[in-house]
Amino acid sequence: MSRILNINHVALIVDDIAEARRFYGEELGLELLPSFDFDYPAVFFRVNESQQLHITEWKDTMSFRGHFCMVVE
């Protein structure tokens, strides 16, 4: 059986990515990271040495892409 080691990242879906970027970057002081080139707006932040927060914006489409990713053995 696999063993969960930690959470790699959490992905949140927001309506206003600019405001989320400001809040997580300026209010909480998270470090902005490079993100992949998606077909939707996305920003990544470093939470600590092994965990990230991924923010994506979906205004017009219901999305089920919010998720968390675990690291397993």
C-alpha positions, 0 to 999 in steps of 0.5 A, a space after each residue: 500500500 502507498 504511504 502519503 508523505 505530504 501535500 505537494 500543492 492545493 489548487 483554488 479556483 477564484 473569480 478575480 485572479 488579480 485580487 487573489 494574487 495581491 492577497 496571497 502575495 502582499 497580505 500573506 507574503 507568499 513567494 510568486 513562482 513561475 507557472 505553466 502556460 495554461 489556456 486559463 489564468 493561473 498563478 503559483 505561490 510557494 507556501 514552504 520548501 515542499 508545498 505550493 498554492 496554485 490559483 486559477 481563474 474561471 469566471 464563466 465556466 463551472 470548473 471541478 479543477 480545484 484539487 489537492 495533490 499528495 506526494 506518495 512513496 
